[in-house]
Amino acid sequence: SQTIHQWPATLVQPVGSPLSLECTVEGTSNPNLYWYRQAAGRGLQLLFYSVGIGQISSEVPQNLSASRPQDRQFILSSKKLLLSDSGFYLCAWNPARDRGMNTEAFFGQGTRLTVV
Amino acid sequence: GENVEQHPSTLSVQEGDSAVIKCTYSDSASNYFPWYKQELGKRPQLIIDIRSNVGEKKDQRIAVTLNKTAKHFSLHITETQPEDSAVYFCAASVYNNNDMRFGAGTRLTVKP
């Protein structure tokens, strides 16, 4: 069966410090990978998605970046955190399209980031 | 790109009553519409989904309807129970496009 791991679960970082959140998927190959951010009381905002190694699509211009160094690894990074980067970050995956139909996305446990 | 609007943002119902959450989407090419439930502090999990070749789908107490012409879809929960209390998200996904766009969420509270 497939599983998704995301860490750390919680993180408190000072303004201006770097960030690295990691997400890995097991039990599947060539998944679509996603990073979402959920601000308090708000919806899920798509930040990045990737359909393959080294392929990253950015949805929101900001000081965050994403990388996919391996097929089942997705990393969210920042060189200098801002207060506004605080939120709940969720990694997700879904299978590569089957017969042209999109499918369910599976979420990691999430990382609650507080920038102080 | 796709834009998904969701209403209401909060919904409070009495146990046993029905709850309806509505979403609209902008891209007529969207063909997959999932609904996720997120309990407090937990990850969103799929509860039901519908594809554009179907108008309605039901799974026990939950059902989803889709109107492609009007570009809106709705979640219906009947005989609500306190454990249905959570935030519900709708989403839409465009054919031949790998991103999935979510609505802003509806916080449902079921009062015993």
Chai-1 contact restraints between the chains, C-beta under 6 A:
chainA,res_idxA,chainB,res_idxB,connection_type,confidence,min_distance_angstrom,max_distance_angstrom,comment,restraint_id
A,N32,B,N98,contact,1.0,0.0,6.0,A-B,restraint_1
A,G43,B,F102,contact,1.0,0.0,6.0,A-B,restraint_2
A,G43,B,G103,contact,1.0,0.0,6.0,A-B,restraint_3
A,G43,B,A104,contact,1.0,0.0,6.0,A-B,restraint_4
A,G43,B,G105,contact,1.0,0.0,6.0,A-B,restraint_5
A,L44,B,F102,contact,1.0,0.0,6.0,A-B,restraint_6
A,L46,B,D99,contact,1.0,0.0,6.0,A-B,restraint_7
A,Y49,B,N98,contact,1.0,0.0,6.0,A-B,restraint_8
A,Y49,B,D99,contact,1.0,0.0,6.0,A-B,restraint_9
A,V51,B,N98,contact,1.0,0.0,6.0,A-B,restraint_10
A,N102,B,Y32,contact,1.0,0.0,6.0,A-B,restraint_11
A,N102,B,S93,contact,1.0,0.0,6.0,A-B,restraint_12
A,E104,B,L46,contact,1.0,0.0,6.0,A-B,restraint_13
A,A105,B,M100,contact,1.0,0.0,6.0,A-B,restraint_14
A,F107,B,R43,contact,1.0,0.0,6.0,A-B,restraint_15
A,F107,B,P44,contact,1.0,0.0,6.0,A-B,restraint_16
A,Q109,B,R43,contact,1.0,0.0,6.0,A-B,restraint_17
A,G110,B,R43,contact,1.0,0.0,6.0,A-B,restraint_18
